[in-house]
Amino acid sequence: MNEHLKFLVSRNSAPKLTSPGPDADELAQMMSAALRAPDHARLRPWRFLTVSGERREALGELLLQALLARNPDADESAQTKARNAPLRAPVVVVVICKLSEHPKVPHIEQRQSAACAAHGLLLGAEALGYSGIWRTGDVAFDRPFMTSLGLAADEEITGFVYLGTRDGKPKPLPEMNPEEFNQYW
Ligand SMILES: Cc1cc2nc3c(=O)[nH]c(=O)nc-3n(C[C@H](O)[C@H](O)[C@H](O)COP(=O)(O)O)c2cc1C
């Protein structure tokens, strides 16, 4: 297997992330990889919101408010989990899919492009020696939360990509045989 392929097959999400996180220049490099996502008609159906430093606490407040709006009876531990979620990594990038109307590019294709962009971001992070994990949860589908974050009505959350330095050992990668996933038709 060549070096490029070895890199691709060793991508490994990191649930625990710590400092340092990528700086602005490194984030821009990672985003350059994201921007090479396959993109029908070059609609660029994505944008990113980068949340780092103290702004993560402000994001945590929005997550808490969104939780309480969805579930006013949320217990203390759920509230703490929501408020502290963005603190699990030095940088959180909200990958946003911006949907537009196009005669040849249905919304599903635009969502797929944005998902590829999120993957590109993770690969870009690993290429620079960082780690990441893509997370969603109920809040990613919560329209009032999206509005509070500044998303327009035609925008959706593709995912929260947490980025930083892996804390702990990488998990063992599952053995997967490509032949089990492919048939020559
Ligand atoms: C759309 C999407 C949403 C995800 N949401 C979560 C999540 O909310 N929480 C979580 O722990 N993992 C989530 N994952 C899975 C992780 O990003 C990761 O893929 C998983 O931990 C397996 O690790 P690996 O990517 O190294 O195989 C999500 C993945 C995708 C593609």
The ligand as an ORCA input file, in Angstrom:
! r2SCAN-3c Opt
* xyz 0 1
  C     -23.138     12.323     10.421
  C     -22.380     11.747     11.583
  C     -22.761     12.054     12.862
  C     -22.080     11.526     13.959
  N     -22.456     11.886     15.229
  C     -21.774     11.398     16.286
  C     -22.105     11.819     17.606
  O     -22.989     12.639     17.816
  N     -21.409     11.288     18.638
  C     -20.395     10.377     18.418
  O     -19.786      9.934     19.398
  N     -20.055      9.983     17.183
  C     -20.700     10.469     16.118
  N     -20.368     10.080     14.846
  C     -19.339      9.031     14.675
  C     -17.923      9.529     14.852
  O     -17.699     10.714     14.097
  C     -16.894      8.459     14.378
  O     -17.057      8.189     13.017
  C     -17.027      7.188     15.181
  O     -16.654      7.452     16.518
  C     -16.131      6.050     14.649
  O     -14.786      6.422     14.641
  P     -13.942      6.381     13.288
  O     -14.436      7.532     12.448
  O     -12.537      6.518     13.726
  O     -14.225      5.056     12.663
  C     -20.996     10.630     13.747
  C     -20.600     10.347     12.434
  C     -21.282     10.897     11.366
  C     -20.836     10.574      9.959
*
